């Protein structure tokens, strides 16, 4: 989707059930797109502790990755590679996504619950450290074709600039976008969102991309209404923009978190605002 991409999907894999779900979703995408997959396991203090507990070595970890990759390749007729690298989860995943020219990162999560809820958002920090779009998944891919995608539009940084990724996704999945527009009580702000909407629609039409226009029915409940709408149309995915310079966390959850950790387990594509450096009028 960018010039340096090599048609590869990077999967953060930790040998857990949610890691298996990430692999399943990545495999589904790879088969639809004709891409290859690269499994990445980050070796850190936690993984070393697990190895010691199970009386295993780093070599056995590499052997497991090799066997999983070979099995996936045989079963799905796709190219699968793997990497085991020591380091921090946040910096290592970001570095490897650049090194291999990944198009996407697929990351699995159980959602925000338990101790994670008290300590803050692990996934949010990972998303905002990654230079490529991140697909956050919570459930098996099943037969998702990524045809119906929710495009929220508000006044957050990068919101309307997601359109450049919408164009790329359309080229690859031939998908339909459902614009979901926030409502504001202030008329001046509402006029700004109308202007942004007009610009986004013009670009989508220029690229012959099918879309629907939908408006949030209530103020201050944008995230909730996005999810409700996505459930109603059985959307395959919600795409959001995140600001890597503002790693937010609150007791009740930021808007990013409420969407990413949605209880309906709808996959979410997260795009960092730093990857949206484009004047959309020039597309």
GIBEL-V813483 format. One record per backbone hydrogen bond with DSSP energy under -1.0 kcal/mol. CO is the residue of the C=O (numbers start at 1). NH is the residue of the N-H. E is the energy in kcal/mol with one decimal. If there is no record, write none. Layout:
co nh e
CO NH E
CO NH E
This chain:
co nh e
2 5 -1.6
7 36 -2.1
8 103 -3.0
9 38 -2.5
10 106 -2.8
11 40 -3.1
16 20 -1.8
17 21 -1.6
18 22 -1.8
19 23 -2.0
20 24 -2.3
21 25 -2.3
22 26 -2.4
23 27 -2.7
24 28 -2.1
25 29 -2.1
26 30 -2.8
27 31 -2.3
28 32 -1.7
29 33 -2.3
30 34 -2.1
30 35 -1.5
36 9 -2.5
37 81 -2.7
38 11 -2.8
39 83 -2.9
40 13 -2.9
41 85 -2.0
43 87 -2.0
44 48 -2.4
45 49 -1.9
46 50 -1.9
47 51 -2.2
48 52 -2.4
49 53 -2.2
50 54 -1.9
51 56 -3.1
57 61 -1.4
58 62 -2.1
59 63 -2.1
60 64 -2.0
61 65 -2.1
62 66 -2.2
63 67 -2.3
64 68 -2.6
65 69 -2.4
66 70 -2.2
67 71 -2.4
68 72 -2.4
69 73 -2.2
70 74 -2.2
71 75 -2.6
72 76 -2.4
73 77 -1.4
79 37 -2.6
81 39 -2.6
83 41 -2.7
85 43 -2.5
88 92 -2.7
89 93 -1.7
90 94 -1.4
91 95 -2.6
92 96 -2.8
93 97 -2.0
94 98 -1.3
95 99 -2.6
96 100 -2.4
97 102 -2.3
101 6 -3.1
104 10 -2.6
105 135 -3.3
106 12 -1.9
107 137 -2.3
113 116 -1.3
114 118 -1.2
115 119 -2.4
116 120 -1.8
121 125 -1.4
122 126 -1.9
123 127 -3.0
124 128 -2.3
133 105 -2.2
134 270 -3.2
135 107 -2.9
136 268 -2.0
137 109 -2.1
141 144 -1.9
147 176 -4.2
148 236 -2.4
148 237 -1.2
149 178 -2.7
150 239 -2.5
151 180 -2.2
153 182 -2.5
156 159 -2.1
160 163 -1.6
161 164 -1.7
162 166 -1.9
163 167 -2.1
164 168 -1.4
165 169 -2.8
166 170 -2.4
167 171 -1.9
168 172 -1.4
169 173 -3.3
170 174 -2.1
176 149 -2.6
177 212 -1.8
178 151 -2.3
179 214 -1.8
180 153 -2.8
181 216 -3.2
186 190 -2.4
187 191 -2.1
188 192 -1.4
189 193 -2.1
190 194 -1.9
191 195 -2.0
192 196 -2.2
193 197 -2.5
194 198 -2.4
195 199 -1.9
196 200 -2.6
197 201 -2.7
198 202 -1.9
199 203 -1.9
200 204 -2.5
201 205 -2.6
202 206 -1.9
203 207 -1.5
204 209 -2.9
205 208 -1.6
210 177 -2.3
212 179 -2.3
214 181 -2.9
221 225 -2.5
222 226 -2.5
223 227 -2.1
224 228 -2.2
225 229 -2.4
226 230 -2.6
227 231 -2.4
228 232 -2.0
229 233 -1.8
230 235 -2.7
237 150 -2.7
238 269 -3.0
240 271 -2.4
242 273 -3.7
243 246 -1.9
246 248 -1.4
254 258 -2.5
255 259 -1.8
256 260 -3.0
257 261 -2.9
259 262 -1.5
262 265 -1.9
267 238 -1.9
268 136 -3.0
269 240 -3.0
270 134 -2.5
271 242 -2.5
272 275 -2.0
273 276 -1.7
276 278 -2.5
279 282 -2.7
280 283 -1.6
